[in-house]
């Protein structure tokens, strides 16, 4: 059982917001193209990040980098209510540049920060209201992110192999990409490429491509593109296949997500 709501806030480019209540569900292993700042409002979420399992509970922040594999599950039968800020790399990079800091890499996905948690929760609830002042919201968001940046570890965001593969796939999402072609571009055998890719990302290239297509589809739908055009543009061969994949990934239909984001 899930109820999910997505929306944008006027004047805050590069930000997507989500409020979800889940019970008796499980997200499969996946990645995001954005930074995610998550906070559980009630209950507890359990997820595995880089092989470690931990509960996300009220009072903690979840800070996830783009292209980091994780999953999600209910900690118990009562489920949980979660609020998420999805922050584009461009938004985070711009703030890091202003603060003269490197692009952040958060090595630990959970951090016990009650004061930051309360600020994030208050801001997320404010951004749910249609009459929130955009200038006030922007200043509050930037201040919150500025205080999150010191929690990082300075490390490369992605391995060079992953970066090259990701860029190739994103530039041609509507095309089939064989394992042999991807491996040849990196001068690797199919076995070498598959082994190195899975070691770096903990998922197969095929699963990663599917997730990239869905992440790009979200951005297209949020911009108002029709569902069928979006499905074809990102490489799904028909609308029904796209519909099933989108619902499985985000627990909401493409049409409903598009309507909420408008």
FIROPA-427491 format. One record per residue (C-alpha): x, y, z. Coordinates in steps of 0.02 Angstrom, whole numbers, padded with zeros to 5 digits, always signed. Example, Ala and Ser with C-alpha at 12.3 -4.5 7.8 and 13.67 -1.06 7.14 Angstrom:
<sites>
+00615-00225+00390 +00684-00053+00357 
</sites>
This chain:
<sites>
+00000+00000+00000 +00072+00168-00051 +00016+00347-00073 +00138+00460-00165 +00134+00646-00205 +00260+00741-00311 +00270+00928-00342 +00382+01074-00388 +00402+01238-00297 +00393+01400-00395 +00559+01489-00412 +00664+01341-00355 +00743+01270-00512 +00825+01100-00495 +00715+01044-00350 +00582+00908-00348 +00485+00865-00191 +00401+00704-00139 +00291+00649+00005 +00253+00463+00020 +00171+00345+00143 +00218+00162+00118 +00164+00004+00206 +00206-00173+00154 +00313-00124+00005 +00490-00138-00058 +00590-00032-00181 +00709-00137-00283 +00891-00093-00306 +00904+00072-00401 +00998+00235-00426 +00949+00418-00449 +01025+00552-00559 +00996+00684-00426 +01053+00706-00247 +00921+00648-00124 +00893+00720+00048 +00765+00612+00138 +00684+00616+00308 +00559+00498+00386 +00416+00589+00470 +00345+00436+00558 +00385+00250+00565 +00551+00185+00499 +00626+00144+00329 +00756+00008+00306 +00874+00013+00160 +01037-00062+00101 +01174+00056+00044 +01342-00014-00014 +01302-00180+00070 +01254-00106+00240 +01077-00112+00306 +01010+00022+00423 +00844+00101+00477 +00803+00282+00436 +00700+00354+00580 +00641+00527+00634 +00787+00637+00685 +00902+00570+00548 +00942+00635+00374 +00971+00523+00225 +01098+00599+00105 +01120+00503-00057 +01231+00543-00205 +01185+00521-00388 +01231+00351-00459 +01241+00264-00290 +01146+00100-00284 +01024+00074-00140 +00855-00003-00103 +00713+00031+00017 +00594-00068+00125 +00475-00050+00271 +00561-00082+00437 +00403-00163+00506 +00220-00189+00462 +00169-00012+00514 +00264+00065+00367 +00330+00242+00361 +00297+00418+00299 +00443+00498+00208 +00482+00669+00134 +00615+00688+00000 +00707+00834-00080 +00775+00785-00252 +00914+00908-00295 +00990+00919-00468 +01180+00906-00480 +01179+01079-00560 +01093+01155-00407 +01212+01071-00286 +01363+01110-00394 +01316+01294-00403 +01303+01305-00215 +01468+01213-00191 +01552+01336-00309 +01482+01484-00212 +01549+01409-00051 +01715+01364-00135 +01693+01180-00096 +01710+01027-00209 +01558+00938-00276 +01501+00837-00125 +01509+00651-00101 +01416+00586+00051 +01501+00426+00104 +01378+00390+00246 +01195+00382+00193 +01123+00414+00366 +01171+00548+00489 +01095+00589+00658 +01066+00777+00645 +00909+00823+00745 +00926+01011+00716 +00951+00993+00528 +00811+00863+00525 +00688+00985+00605 +00739+01124+00484 +00721+01009+00334 +00552+00944+00393 +00487+01121+00423 +00547+01180+00252 +00474+01029+00160 +00305+01059+00242 +00313+01243+00196 +00354+01201+00015 +00197+01094+00010 +00094+01253+00028 +00052+01346-00133 +00072+01519-00054 +00251+01497+00005 +00358+01649-00037 +00485+01591-00170 +00624+01707-00107 +00602+01647+00072 +00598+01465+00015 +00756+01487-00089 +00852+01565+00055 +00796+01428+00174 +00842+01290+00051 +01014+01360+00015 +01049+01383+00201 +00997+01204+00235 +01107+01135+00096 +01254+01242+00150 +01244+01160+00322 +01234+00987+00243 +01392+01007+00137 +01513+00992+00285 +01443+00816+00314 +01524+00755+00155 +01683+00661+00114 +01784+00735-00029 +01788+00596-00158 +01754+00580-00344 +01569+00570-00381 +01586+00425-00502 +01719+00313-00573 +01784+00363-00745 +01713+00204-00821 +01540+00240-00752 +01546+00422-00808 +01588+00375-00987 +01454+00241-00994 +01323+00354-00914 +01356+00495-01037 +01344+00378-01185 +01180+00305-01124 +01103+00473-01081 +01145+00541-01253 +01056+00394-01336 +00920+00334-01218 +00805+00282-01360 +00936+00166-01435 +00975-00015-01391 +01146-00033-01312 +01225-00203-01323 +01351-00263-01195 +01476-00291-01335 +01463-00110-01396 +01482-00036-01223 +01630-00148-01186 +01716-00112-01352 +01709+00076-01321 +01814+00049-01165 +01928-00080-01245 +01864-00217-01130 +01791-00388-01161 +01607-00411-01120 +01654-00510-00965 +01781-00380-00906 +01659-00238-00934 +01515-00326-00845 +01625-00374-00698 +01697-00198-00676 +01529-00115-00699 +01443-00223-00569 +01589-00202-00449 +01574-00013-00462 +01385+00006-00462 +01315-00157-00394 +01192-00176-00537 +01198-00234-00717 +01214-00113-00865 +01040-00166-00924 +00961-00123-00756 +01058+00041-00751 +00999+00090-00926 +00818+00055-00878 +00835+00166-00726 +00916+00307-00827 +00769+00298-00947 +00645+00313-00804 +00740+00455-00720 +00744+00551-00885 +00560+00513-00912 +00519+00596-00746 +00604+00755-00802 +00512+00754-00969 +00344+00724-00887 +00378+00860-00759 +00411+00979-00905 +00240+00935-00978 +00284+00813-01117 +00145+00689-01162 +00159+00515-01088 +00171+00423-01254 +00300+00543-01326 +00402+00525-01167 +00396+00335-01172 +00460+00330-01351 +00590+00465-01323 +00675+00369-01183 +00673+00200-01270 +00516+00107-01214 +00436+00017-01360 +00257+00052-01305 +00158+00150-01178 +00098-00001-01078 +00277-00062-01050 +00327+00112-00995 +00175+00126-00880 +00216-00037-00790 +00400+00008-00768 +00360+00183-00704 +00232+00123-00577 +00351-00012-00516 +00491+00116-00493 +00394+00263-00419 +00227+00192-00357 +00130+00318-00461 +00069+00316-00642 +00158+00425-00771 -00002+00521-00807 -00034+00558-00623 +00146+00611-00594 +00136+00727-00745 -00026+00804-00680 +00045+00831-00505 +00201+00916-00573 +00098+01038-00676 
</sites>
